[in-house]
Amino acid sequence: MRIDLSPEVAAILKMQVAEGLFDSVEQAVAAAILGGPLIEPKDLSWAAPYLAEADDDIEHGRTVSQDEAFARLMDHVGRE
């Protein structure tokens, strides 16, 4: 089966594989479709301060639109 992905989605999937979150793009897509990770959970306690900061940003209205968030992400990971 062939599925065409937008460049933005393809870049995100490749980044997740490069960071070791998934073994392959296919595994990342399957996780997205099935609604959960297909890998063993890792210790994510390091993320707690970042989540607290994000909660504070949301509470104080320091947010951006979805389009702006994707644009920033694409600037970070680069376009192919």
PDB file with SEQRES, HELIX, SHEET and CRYST1 records, atoms N, CA, C and O in Angstrom:
SEQRES   1 A   80  MET ARG ILE ASP LEU SER PRO GLU VAL ALA ALA ILE LEU          
SEQRES   2 A   80  LYS MET GLN VAL ALA GLU GLY LEU PHE ASP SER VAL GLU          
SEQRES   3 A   80  GLN ALA VAL ALA ALA ALA ILE LEU GLY GLY PRO LEU ILE          
SEQRES   4 A   80  GLU PRO LYS ASP LEU SER TRP ALA ALA PRO TYR LEU ALA          
SEQRES   5 A   80  GLU ALA ASP ASP ASP ILE GLU HIS GLY ARG THR VAL SER          
SEQRES   6 A   80  GLN ASP GLU ALA PHE ALA ARG LEU MET ASP HIS VAL GLY          
SEQRES   7 A   80  ARG GLU                                                      
HELIX    1 AA1 PRO A    7  ALA A   18  1                                  12    
HELIX    2 AA2 VAL A   25  LEU A   34  1                                  10    
HELIX    3 AA3 SER A   45  ALA A   47  5                                   3    
HELIX    4 AA4 ALA A   48  GLU A   59  1                                  12    
HELIX    5 AA5 GLN A   66  VAL A   77  1                                  12    
CRYST1    1.000    1.000    1.000  90.00  90.00  90.00 P 1           1          
ATOM      1  N   MET A   1       0.849  -1.172   0.000  1.00  0.00           N  
ATOM      2  CA  MET A   1       0.000   0.000   0.000  1.00  0.00           C  
ATOM      3  C   MET A   1       0.897   1.237   0.000  1.00  0.00           C  
ATOM      4  O   MET A   1       1.910   1.282   0.697  1.00  0.00           O  
ATOM      5  N   ARG A   2       0.517   2.217  -0.775  1.00  0.00           N  
ATOM      6  CA  ARG A   2       1.275   3.468  -0.836  1.00  0.00           C  
ATOM      7  C   ARG A   2       0.425   4.565  -0.202  1.00  0.00           C  
ATOM      8  O   ARG A   2      -0.752   4.722  -0.525  1.00  0.00           O  
ATOM      9  N   ILE A   3       1.039   5.316   0.699  1.00  0.00           N  
ATOM     10  CA  ILE A   3       0.377   6.450   1.338  1.00  0.00           C  
ATOM     11  C   ILE A   3       1.275   7.660   1.157  1.00  0.00           C  
ATOM     12  O   ILE A   3       2.453   7.629   1.512  1.00  0.00           O  
ATOM     13  N   ASP A   4       0.714   8.726   0.605  1.00  0.00           N  
ATOM     14  CA  ASP A   4       1.473   9.960   0.428  1.00  0.00           C  
ATOM     15  C   ASP A   4       1.267  10.850   1.645  1.00  0.00           C  
ATOM     16  O   ASP A   4       0.134  11.141   2.030  1.00  0.00           O  
ATOM     17  N   LEU A   5       2.369  11.279   2.243  1.00  0.00           N  
ATOM     18  CA  LEU A   5       2.331  12.146   3.417  1.00  0.00           C  
ATOM     19  C   LEU A   5       2.765  13.548   3.030  1.00  0.00           C  
ATOM     20  O   LEU A   5       3.556  13.739   2.107  1.00  0.00           O  
ATOM     21  N   SER A   6       2.240  14.512   3.743  1.00  0.00           N  
ATOM     22  CA  SER A   6       2.694  15.881   3.510  1.00  0.00           C  
ATOM     23  C   SER A   6       4.152  15.979   3.950  1.00  0.00           C  
ATOM     24  O   SER A   6       4.593  15.192   4.787  1.00  0.00           O  
ATOM     25  N   PRO A   7       4.902  16.921   3.406  1.00  0.00           N  
ATOM     26  CA  PRO A   7       6.293  17.077   3.827  1.00  0.00           C  
ATOM     27  C   PRO A   7       6.422  17.318   5.326  1.00  0.00           C  
ATOM     28  O   PRO A   7       7.376  16.856   5.952  1.00  0.00           O  
ATOM     29  N   GLU A   8       5.469  18.040   5.899  1.00  0.00           N  
ATOM     30  CA  GLU A   8       5.528  18.324   7.344  1.00  0.00           C  
ATOM     31  C   GLU A   8       5.396  17.042   8.158  1.00  0.00           C  
ATOM     32  O   GLU A   8       6.166  16.809   9.090  1.00  0.00           O  
ATOM     33  N   VAL A   9       4.420  16.215   7.803  1.00  0.00           N  
ATOM     34  CA  VAL A   9       4.208  14.966   8.541  1.00  0.00           C  
ATOM     35  C   VAL A   9       5.387  14.023   8.339  1.00  0.00           C  
ATOM     36  O   VAL A   9       5.838  13.385   9.290  1.00  0.00           O  
ATOM     37  N   ALA A  10       5.888  13.930   7.119  1.00  0.00           N  
ATOM     38  CA  ALA A  10       7.043  13.068   6.855  1.00  0.00           C  
ATOM     39  C   ALA A  10       8.246  13.498   7.680  1.00  0.00           C  
ATOM     40  O   ALA A  10       8.963  12.656   8.221  1.00  0.00           O  
ATOM     41  N   ALA A  11       8.472  14.801   7.780  1.00  0.00           N  
ATOM     42  CA  ALA A  11       9.607  15.306   8.564  1.00  0.00           C  
ATOM     43  C   ALA A  11       9.449  14.961  10.038  1.00  0.00           C  
ATOM     44  O   ALA A  11      10.420  14.590  10.697  1.00  0.00           O  
ATOM     45  N   ILE A  12       8.237  15.080  10.556  1.00  0.00           N  
ATOM     46  CA  ILE A  12       7.988  14.759  11.965  1.00  0.00           C  
ATOM     47  C   ILE A  12       8.247  13.276  12.214  1.00  0.00           C  
ATOM     48  O   ILE A  12       8.893  12.912  13.196  1.00  0.00           O  
ATOM     49  N   LEU A  13       7.744  12.419  11.323  1.00  0.00           N  
ATOM     50  CA  LEU A  13       7.949  10.983  11.493  1.00  0.00           C  
ATOM     51  C   LEU A  13       9.426  10.618  11.438  1.00  0.00           C  
ATOM     52  O   LEU A  13       9.903   9.823  12.248  1.00  0.00           O  
ATOM     53  N   LYS A  14      10.151  11.195  10.484  1.00  0.00           N  
ATOM     54  CA  LYS A  14      11.589  10.918  10.370  1.00  0.00           C  
ATOM     55  C   LYS A  14      12.339  11.406  11.609  1.00  0.00           C  
ATOM     56  O   LYS A  14      13.281  10.754  12.062  1.00  0.00           O  
ATOM     57  N   MET A  15      11.927  12.546  12.156  1.00  0.00           N  
ATOM     58  CA  MET A  15      12.554  13.071  13.367  1.00  0.00           C  
ATOM     59  C   MET A  15      12.321  12.113  14.535  1.00  0.00           C  
ATOM     60  O   MET A  15      13.232  11.860  15.323  1.00  0.00           O  
ATOM     61  N   GLN A  16      11.098  11.581  14.647  1.00  0.00           N  
ATOM     62  CA  GLN A  16      10.800  10.650  15.735  1.00  0.00           C  
ATOM     63  C   GLN A  16      11.644   9.384  15.629  1.00  0.00           C  
ATOM     64  O   GLN A  16      12.095   8.847  16.641  1.00  0.00           O  
ATOM     65  N   VAL A  17      11.855   8.915  14.416  1.00  0.00           N  
ATOM     66  CA  VAL A  17      12.704   7.737  14.226  1.00  0.00           C  
ATOM     67  C   VAL A  17      14.152   8.080  14.556  1.00  0.00           C  
ATOM     68  O   VAL A  17      14.832   7.305  15.229  1.00  0.00           O  
ATOM     69  N   ALA A  18      14.630   9.228  14.094  1.00  0.00           N  
ATOM     70  CA  ALA A  18      16.013   9.640  14.359  1.00  0.00           C  
ATOM     71  C   ALA A  18      16.273   9.802  15.847  1.00  0.00           C  
ATOM     72  O   ALA A  18      17.379   9.536  16.317  1.00  0.00           O  
ATOM     73  N   GLU A  19      15.265  10.235  16.590  1.00  0.00           N  
ATOM     74  CA  GLU A  19      15.421  10.417  18.038  1.00  0.00           C  
ATOM     75  C   GLU A  19      15.254   9.115  18.807  1.00  0.00           C  
ATOM     76  O   GLU A  19      15.380   9.097  20.031  1.00  0.00           O  
ATOM     77  N   GLY A  20      14.972   8.023  18.097  1.00  0.00           N  
ATOM     78  CA  GLY A  20      14.864   6.724  18.742  1.00  0.00           C  
ATOM     79  C   GLY A  20      13.509   6.430  19.352  1.00  0.00           C  
ATOM     80  O   GLY A  20      13.364   5.452  20.085  1.00  0.00           O  
ATOM     81  N   LEU A  21      12.514   7.255  19.066  1.00  0.00           N  
ATOM     82  CA  LEU A  21      11.184   6.999  19.612  1.00  0.00           C  
ATOM     83  C   LEU A  21      10.534   5.788  18.957  1.00  0.00           C  
ATOM     84  O   LEU A  21       9.735   5.087  19.577  1.00  0.00           O  
ATOM     85  N   PHE A  22      10.886   5.551  17.695  1.00  0.00           N  
ATOM     86  CA  PHE A  22      10.377   4.409  16.948  1.00  0.00           C  
ATOM     87  C   PHE A  22      11.515   3.803  16.148  1.00  0.00           C  
ATOM     88  O   PHE A  22      12.507   4.467  15.845  1.00  0.00           O  
ATOM     89  N   ASP A  23      11.352   2.525  15.809  1.00  0.00           N  
ATOM     90  CA  ASP A  23      12.371   1.840  15.020  1.00  0.00           C  
ATOM     91  C   ASP A  23      12.257   2.160  13.537  1.00  0.00           C  
ATOM     92  O   ASP A  23      13.232   2.025  12.798  1.00  0.00           O  
ATOM     93  N   SER A  24      11.075   2.582  13.096  1.00  0.00           N  
ATOM     94  CA  SER A  24      10.866   2.862  11.674  1.00  0.00           C  
ATOM     95  C   SER A  24       9.713   3.850  11.524  1.00  0.00           C  
ATOM     96  O   SER A  24       8.924   4.055  12.446  1.00  0.00           O  
ATOM     97  N   VAL A  25       9.636   4.452  10.345  1.00  0.00           N  
ATOM     98  CA  VAL A  25       8.513   5.345  10.039  1.00  0.00           C  
ATOM     99  C   VAL A  25       7.213   4.538  10.084  1.00  0.00           C  
ATOM    100  O   VAL A  25       6.192   5.031  10.563  1.00  0.00           O  
ATOM    101  N   GLU A  26       7.251   3.308   9.589  1.00  0.00           N  
ATOM    102  CA  GLU A  26       6.057   2.465   9.595  1.00  0.00           C  
ATOM    103  C   GLU A  26       5.545   2.243  11.018  1.00  0.00           C  
ATOM    104  O   GLU A  26       4.336   2.253  11.253  1.00  0.00           O  
ATOM    105  N   GLN A  27       6.459   2.044  11.962  1.00  0.00           N  
ATOM    106  CA  GLN A  27       6.069   1.846  13.356  1.00  0.00           C  
ATOM    107  C   GLN A  27       5.442   3.120  13.923  1.00  0.00           C  
ATOM    108  O   GLN A  27       4.462   3.053  14.664  1.00  0.00           O  
ATOM    109  N   ALA A  28       5.999   4.271  13.579  1.00  0.00           N  
ATOM    110  CA  ALA A  28       5.451   5.545  14.055  1.00  0.00           C  
ATOM    111  C   ALA A  28       4.055   5.779  13.494  1.00  0.00           C  
ATOM    112  O   ALA A  28       3.168   6.243  14.211  1.00  0.00           O  
ATOM    113  N   VAL A  29       3.855   5.462  12.215  1.00  0.00           N  
ATOM    114  CA  VAL A  29       2.528   5.617  11.604  1.00  0.00           C  
ATOM    115  C   VAL A  29       1.534   4.669  12.262  1.00  0.00           C  
ATOM    116  O   VAL A  29       0.404   5.059  12.556  1.00  0.00           O  
ATOM    117  N   ALA A  30       1.947   3.429  12.493  1.00  0.00           N  
ATOM    118  CA  ALA A  30       1.055   2.465  13.151  1.00  0.00           C  
ATOM    119  C   ALA A  30       0.660   2.960  14.540  1.00  0.00           C  
ATOM    120  O   ALA A  30      -0.497   2.827  14.940  1.00  0.00           O  
ATOM    121  N   ALA A  31       1.604   3.525  15.269  1.00  0.00           N  
ATOM    122  CA  ALA A  31       1.297   4.050  16.603  1.00  0.00           C  
ATOM    123  C   ALA A  31       0.288   5.187  16.512  1.00  0.00           C  
ATOM    124  O   ALA A  31      -0.622   5.287  17.335  1.00  0.00           O  
ATOM    125  N   ALA A  32       0.451   6.037  15.515  1.00  0.00           N  
ATOM    126  CA  ALA A  32      -0.483   7.154  15.349  1.00  0.00           C  
ATOM    127  C   ALA A  32      -1.878   6.644  15.005  1.00  0.00           C  
ATOM    128  O   ALA A  32      -2.871   7.156  15.522  1.00  0.00           O  
ATOM    129  N   ILE A  33      -1.958   5.661  14.152  1.00  0.00           N  
ATOM    130  CA  ILE A  33      -3.256   5.130  13.730  1.00  0.00           C  
ATOM    131  C   ILE A  33      -3.930   4.372  14.873  1.00  0.00           C  
ATOM    132  O   ILE A  33      -5.136   4.501  15.086  1.00  0.00           O  
ATOM    133  N   LEU A  34      -3.155   3.593  15.597  1.00  0.00           N  
ATOM    134  CA  LEU A  34      -3.719   2.788  16.671  1.00  0.00           C  
ATOM    135  C   LEU A  34      -3.918   3.571  17.958  1.00  0.00           C  
ATOM    136  O   LEU A  34      -4.520   3.066  18.905  1.00  0.00           O  
ATOM    137  N   GLY A  35      -3.420   4.795  17.998  1.00  0.00           N  
ATOM    138  CA  GLY A  35      -3.667   5.658  19.146  1.00  0.00           C  
ATOM    139  C   GLY A  35      -2.765   5.440  20.328  1.00  0.00           C  
ATOM    140  O   GLY A  35      -3.136   5.782  21.451  1.00  0.00           O  
ATOM    141  N   GLY A  36      -1.600   4.888  20.119  1.00  0.00           N  
ATOM    142  CA  GLY A  36      -0.702   4.705  21.247  1.00  0.00           C  
ATOM    143  C   GLY A  36       0.666   4.257  20.800  1.00  0.00           C  
ATOM    144  O   GLY A  36       0.851   3.874  19.645  1.00  0.00           O  
ATOM    145  N   PRO A  37       1.622   4.301  21.697  1.00  0.00           N  
ATOM    146  CA  PRO A  37       2.980   3.892  21.340  1.00  0.00           C  
ATOM    147  C   PRO A  37       3.082   2.390  21.138  1.00  0.00           C  
ATOM    148  O   PRO A  37       2.389   1.611  21.793  1.00  0.00           O  
ATOM    149  N   LEU A  38       3.951   2.000  20.227  1.00  0.00           N  
ATOM    150  CA  LEU A  38       4.223   0.585  20.005  1.00  0.00           C  
ATOM    151  C   LEU A  38       5.598   0.216  20.536  1.00  0.00           C  
ATOM    152  O   LEU A  38       6.182  -0.787  20.123  1.00  0.00           O  
ATOM    153  N   ILE A  39       6.109   1.020  21.444  1.00  0.00           N  
ATOM    154  CA  ILE A  39       7.414   0.778  22.032  1.00  0.00           C  
ATOM    155  C   ILE A  39       7.257   0.729  23.544  1.00  0.00           C  
ATOM    156  O   ILE A  39       6.250   1.174  24.094  1.00  0.00           O  
ATOM    157  N   GLU A  40       8.253   0.188  24.192  1.00  0.00           N  
ATOM    158  CA  GLU A  40       8.225   0.149  25.646  1.00  0.00           C  
ATOM    159  C   GLU A  40       8.297   1.560  26.195  1.00  0.00           C  
ATOM    160  O   GLU A  40       9.108   2.358  25.725  1.00  0.00           O  
ATOM    161  N   PRO A  41       7.473   1.887  27.175  1.00  0.00           N  
ATOM    162  CA  PRO A  41       7.541   3.234  27.753  1.00  0.00           C  
ATOM    163  C   PRO A  41       8.913   3.482  28.370  1.00  0.00           C  
ATOM    164  O   PRO A  41       9.519   2.585  28.957  1.00  0.00           O  
ATOM    165  N   LYS A  42       9.383   4.701  28.226  1.00  0.00           N  
ATOM    166  CA  LYS A  42      10.654   5.093  28.825  1.00  0.00           C  
ATOM    167  C   LYS A  42      10.369   5.989  30.013  1.00  0.00           C  
ATOM    168  O   LYS A  42       9.265   6.513  30.158  1.00  0.00           O  
ATOM    169  N   ASP A  43      11.363   6.162  30.857  1.00  0.00           N  
ATOM    170  CA  ASP A  43      11.210   7.069  31.994  1.00  0.00           C  
ATOM    171  C   ASP A  43      11.115   8.490  31.470  1.00  0.00           C  
ATOM    172  O   ASP A  43      12.077   9.018  30.912  1.00  0.00           O  
ATOM    173  N   LEU A  44       9.978   9.097  31.646  1.00  0.00           N  
ATOM    174  CA  LEU A  44       9.752  10.453  31.149  1.00  0.00           C  
ATOM    175  C   LEU A  44       9.672  11.471  32.283  1.00  0.00           C  
ATOM    176  O   LEU A  44       9.143  12.567  32.097  1.00  0.00           O  
ATOM    177  N   SER A  45      10.191  11.116  33.447  1.00  0.00           N  
ATOM    178  CA  SER A  45      10.133  12.039  34.583  1.00  0.00           C  
ATOM    179  C   SER A  45      10.875  13.346  34.301  1.00  0.00           C  
ATOM    180  O   SER A  45      10.555  14.384  34.880  1.00  0.00           O  
ATOM    181  N   TRP A  46      11.867  13.289  33.409  1.00  0.00           N  
ATOM    182  CA  TRP A  46      12.613  14.489  33.040  1.00  0.00           C  
ATOM    183  C   TRP A  46      11.698  15.534  32.404  1.00  0.00           C  
ATOM    184  O   TRP A  46      12.019  16.723  32.410  1.00  0.00           O  
ATOM    185  N   ALA A  47      10.563  15.100  31.856  1.00  0.00           N  
ATOM    186  CA  ALA A  47       9.664  16.011  31.146  1.00  0.00           C  
ATOM    187  C   ALA A  47       8.781  16.828  32.079  1.00  0.00           C  
ATOM    188  O   ALA A  47       8.173  17.806  31.644  1.00  0.00           O  
ATOM    189  N   ALA A  48       8.697  16.451  33.346  1.00  0.00           N  
ATOM    190  CA  ALA A  48       7.789  17.128  34.277  1.00  0.00           C  
ATOM    191  C   ALA A  48       7.992  18.640  34.327  1.00  0.00           C  
ATOM    192  O   ALA A  48       7.000  19.368  34.284  1.00  0.00           O  
ATOM    193  N   PRO A  49       9.215  19.152  34.415  1.00  0.00           N  
ATOM    194  CA  PRO A  49       9.375  20.613  34.441  1.00  0.00           C  
ATOM    195  C   PRO A  49       8.902  21.287  33.154  1.00  0.00           C  
ATOM    196  O   PRO A  49       8.367  22.395  33.186  1.00  0.00           O  
ATOM    197  N   TYR A  50       9.100  20.617  32.030  1.00  0.00           N  
ATOM    198  CA  TYR A  50       8.650  21.183  30.758  1.00  0.00           C  
ATOM    199  C   TYR A  50       7.121  21.213  30.684  1.00  0.00           C  
ATOM    200  O   TYR A  50       6.538  22.164  30.163  1.00  0.00           O  
ATOM    201  N   LEU A  51       6.485  20.173  31.203  1.00  0.00           N  
ATOM    202  CA  LEU A  51       5.024  20.150  31.226  1.00  0.00           C  
ATOM    203  C   LEU A  51       4.477  21.225  32.155  1.00  0.00           C  
ATOM    204  O   LEU A  51       3.477  21.869  31.841  1.00  0.00           O  
ATOM    205  N   ALA A  52       5.129  21.422  33.295  1.00  0.00           N  
ATOM    206  CA  ALA A  52       4.705  22.476  34.214  1.00  0.00           C  
ATOM    207  C   ALA A  52       4.846  23.848  33.555  1.00  0.00           C  
ATOM    208  O   ALA A  52       3.975  24.705  33.702  1.00  0.00           O  
ATOM    209  N   GLU A  53       5.936  24.048  32.837  1.00  0.00           N  
ATOM    210  CA  GLU A  53       6.140  25.314  32.129  1.00  0.00           C  
ATOM    211  C   GLU A  53       5.073  25.506  31.055  1.00  0.00           C  
ATOM    212  O   GLU A  53       4.552  26.608  30.882  1.00  0.00           O  
ATOM    213  N   ALA A  54       4.749  24.434  30.336  1.00  0.00           N  
ATOM    214  CA  ALA A  54       3.710  24.516  29.301  1.00  0.00           C  
ATOM    215  C   ALA A  54       2.355  24.836  29.919  1.00  0.00           C  
ATOM    216  O   ALA A  54       1.608  25.658  29.388  1.00  0.00           O  
ATOM    217  N   ASP A  55       2.038  24.198  31.028  1.00  0.00           N  
ATOM    218  CA  ASP A  55       0.778  24.495  31.724  1.00  0.00           C  
ATOM    219  C   ASP A  55       0.714  25.962  32.129  1.00  0.00           C  
ATOM    220  O   ASP A  55      -0.326  26.606  31.991  1.00  0.00           O  
ATOM    221  N   ASP A  56       1.826  26.485  32.627  1.00  0.00           N  
ATOM    222  CA  ASP A  56       1.874  27.886  33.028  1.00  0.00           C  
ATOM    223  C   ASP A  56       1.693  28.802  31.815  1.00  0.00           C  
ATOM    224  O   ASP A  56       0.978  29.802  31.895  1.00  0.00           O  
ATOM    225  N   ASP A  57       2.332  28.469  30.702  1.00  0.00           N  
ATOM    226  CA  ASP A  57       2.176  29.255  29.478  1.00  0.00           C  
ATOM    227  C   ASP A  57       0.721  29.270  29.022  1.00  0.00           C  
ATOM    228  O   ASP A  57       0.199  30.321  28.649  1.00  0.00           O  
ATOM    229  N   ILE A  58       0.068  28.119  29.050  1.00  0.00           N  
ATOM    230  CA  ILE A  58      -1.336  28.045  28.641  1.00  0.00           C  
ATOM    231  C   ILE A  58      -2.202  28.884  29.573  1.00  0.00           C  
ATOM    232  O   ILE A  58      -3.062  29.644  29.128  1.00  0.00           O  
ATOM    233  N   GLU A  59      -1.963  28.733  30.861  1.00  0.00           N  
ATOM    234  CA  GLU A  59      -2.751  29.477  31.854  1.00  0.00           C  
ATOM    235  C   GLU A  59      -2.632  30.985  31.659  1.00  0.00           C  
ATOM    236  O   GLU A  59      -3.583  31.722  31.917  1.00  0.00           O  
ATOM    237  N   HIS A  60      -1.466  31.445  31.203  1.00  0.00           N  
ATOM    238  CA  HIS A  60      -1.233  32.882  31.043  1.00  0.00           C  
ATOM    239  C   HIS A  60      -1.371  33.352  29.590  1.00  0.00           C  
ATOM    240  O   HIS A  60      -0.978  34.469  29.254  1.00  0.00           O  
ATOM    241  N   GLY A  61      -1.928  32.495  28.735  1.00  0.00           N  
ATOM    242  CA  GLY A  61      -2.210  32.896  27.362  1.00  0.00           C  
ATOM    243  C   GLY A  61      -0.999  32.997  26.450  1.00  0.00           C  
ATOM    244  O   GLY A  61      -1.076  33.611  25.386  1.00  0.00           O  
ATOM    245  N   ARG A  62       0.104  32.409  26.847  1.00  0.00           N  
ATOM    246  CA  ARG A  62       1.312  32.434  26.012  1.00  0.00           C  
ATOM    247  C   ARG A  62       1.306  31.211  25.092  1.00  0.00           C  
ATOM    248  O   ARG A  62       2.038  30.244  25.303  1.00  0.00           O  
ATOM    249  N   THR A  63       0.461  31.286  24.070  1.00  0.00           N  
ATOM    250  CA  THR A  63       0.324  30.181  23.130  1.00  0.00           C  
ATOM    251  C   THR A  63       0.401  30.708  21.704  1.00  0.00           C  
ATOM    252  O   THR A  63       0.361  31.916  21.471  1.00  0.00           O  
ATOM    253  N   VAL A  64       0.513  29.781  20.751  1.00  0.00           N  
ATOM    254  CA  VAL A  64       0.518  30.137  19.328  1.00  0.00           C  
ATOM    255  C   VAL A  64      -0.498  29.244  18.619  1.00  0.00           C  
ATOM    256  O   VAL A  64      -0.927  28.224  19.158  1.00  0.00           O  
ATOM    257  N   SER A  65      -0.872  29.635  17.420  1.00  0.00           N  
ATOM    258  CA  SER A  65      -1.809  28.843  16.629  1.00  0.00           C  
ATOM    259  C   SER A  65      -1.143  27.548  16.169  1.00  0.00           C  
ATOM    260  O   SER A  65       0.078  27.405  16.224  1.00  0.00           O  
ATOM    261  N   GLN A  66      -1.967  26.617  15.716  1.00  0.00           N  
ATOM    262  CA  GLN A  66      -1.444  25.354  15.184  1.00  0.00           C  
ATOM    263  C   GLN A  66      -0.541  25.618  13.988  1.00  0.00           C  
ATOM    264  O   GLN A  66       0.519  25.005  13.861  1.00  0.00           O  
ATOM    265  N   ASP A  67      -0.957  26.530  13.108  1.00  0.00           N  
ATOM    266  CA  ASP A  67      -0.137  26.837  11.930  1.00  0.00           C  
ATOM    267  C   ASP A  67       1.228  27.380  12.330  1.00  0.00           C  
ATOM    268  O   ASP A  67       2.244  26.992  11.755  1.00  0.00           O  
ATOM    269  N   GLU A  68       1.256  28.272  13.310  1.00  0.00           N  
ATOM    270  CA  GLU A  68       2.524  28.835  13.782  1.00  0.00           C  
ATOM    271  C   GLU A  68       3.384  27.752  14.435  1.00  0.00           C  
ATOM    272  O   GLU A  68       4.599  27.722  14.242  1.00  0.00           O  
ATOM    273  N   ALA A  69       2.759  26.870  15.203  1.00  0.00           N  
ATOM    274  CA  ALA A  69       3.500  25.793  15.854  1.00  0.00           C  
ATOM    275  C   ALA A  69       4.159  24.882  14.813  1.00  0.00           C  
ATOM    276  O   ALA A  69       5.326  24.519  14.955  1.00  0.00           O  
ATOM    277  N   PHE A  70       3.402  24.509  13.758  1.00  0.00           N  
ATOM    278  CA  PHE A  70       3.974  23.669  12.708  1.00  0.00           C  
ATOM    279  C   PHE A  70       5.067  24.405  11.951  1.00  0.00           C  
ATOM    280  O   PHE A  70       6.075  23.801  11.583  1.00  0.00           O  
ATOM    281  N   ALA A  71       4.885  25.691  11.715  1.00  0.00           N  
ATOM    282  CA  ALA A  71       5.918  26.470  11.020  1.00  0.00           C  
ATOM    283  C   ALA A  71       7.205  26.479  11.832  1.00  0.00           C  
ATOM    284  O   ALA A  71       8.292  26.315  11.279  1.00  0.00           O  
ATOM    285  N   ARG A  72       7.086  26.670  13.138  1.00  0.00           N  
ATOM    286  CA  ARG A  72       8.274  26.664  14.004  1.00  0.00           C  
ATOM    287  C   ARG A  72       8.937  25.291  14.013  1.00  0.00           C  
ATOM    288  O   ARG A  72      10.163  25.184  13.985  1.00  0.00           O  
ATOM    289  N   LEU A  73       8.113  24.241  14.051  1.00  0.00           N  
ATOM    290  CA  LEU A  73       8.650  22.885  14.045  1.00  0.00           C  
ATOM    291  C   LEU A  73       9.404  22.615  12.754  1.00  0.00           C  
ATOM    292  O   LEU A  73      10.485  22.025  12.770  1.00  0.00           O  
ATOM    293  N   MET A  74       8.838  23.042  11.648  1.00  0.00           N  
ATOM    294  CA  MET A  74       9.484  22.819  10.359  1.00  0.00           C  
ATOM    295  C   MET A  74      10.787  23.612  10.255  1.00  0.00           C  
ATOM    296  O   MET A  74      11.746  23.144   9.640  1.00  0.00           O  
ATOM    297  N   ASP A  75      10.832  24.803  10.847  1.00  0.00           N  
ATOM    298  CA  ASP A  75      12.074  25.559  10.878  1.00  0.00           C  
ATOM    299  C   ASP A  75      13.125  24.804  11.689  1.00  0.00           C  
ATOM    300  O   ASP A  75      14.314  24.836  11.373  1.00  0.00           O  
ATOM    301  N   HIS A  76      12.667  24.129  12.734  1.00  0.00           N  
ATOM    302  CA  HIS A  76      13.578  23.394  13.619  1.00  0.00           C  
ATOM    303  C   HIS A  76      14.124  22.131  12.943  1.00  0.00           C  
ATOM    304  O   HIS A  76      15.326  21.873  12.996  1.00  0.00           O  
ATOM    305  N   VAL A  77      13.254  21.351  12.313  1.00  0.00           N  
ATOM    306  CA  VAL A  77      13.688  20.085  11.726  1.00  0.00           C  
ATOM    307  C   VAL A  77      14.160  20.230  10.297  1.00  0.00           C  
ATOM    308  O   VAL A  77      14.829  19.339   9.774  1.00  0.00           O  
ATOM    309  N   GLY A  78      13.822  21.343   9.652  1.00  0.00           N  
ATOM    310  CA  GLY A  78      14.227  21.565   8.264  1.00  0.00           C  
ATOM    311  C   GLY A  78      13.292  20.895   7.295  1.00  0.00           C  
ATOM    312  O   GLY A  78      12.661  19.885   7.606  1.00  0.00           O  
ATOM    313  N   ARG A  79      13.214  21.451   6.158  1.00  0.00           N  
ATOM    314  CA  ARG A  79      12.348  20.890   5.102  1.00  0.00           C  
ATOM    315  C   ARG A  79      13.206  20.076   4.156  1.00  0.00           C  
ATOM    316  O   ARG A  79      14.378  20.380   3.934  1.00  0.00           O  
ATOM    317  N   GLU A  80      12.602  19.032   3.601  1.00  0.00           N  
ATOM    318  CA  GLU A  80      13.318  18.169   2.645  1.00  0.00           C  
ATOM    319  C   GLU A  80      12.832  18.433   1.254  1.00  0.00           C  
ATOM    320  O   GLU A  80      13.308  17.810   0.305  1.00  0.00           O  
TER     321      GLU A  80                                                      
END                                                                             
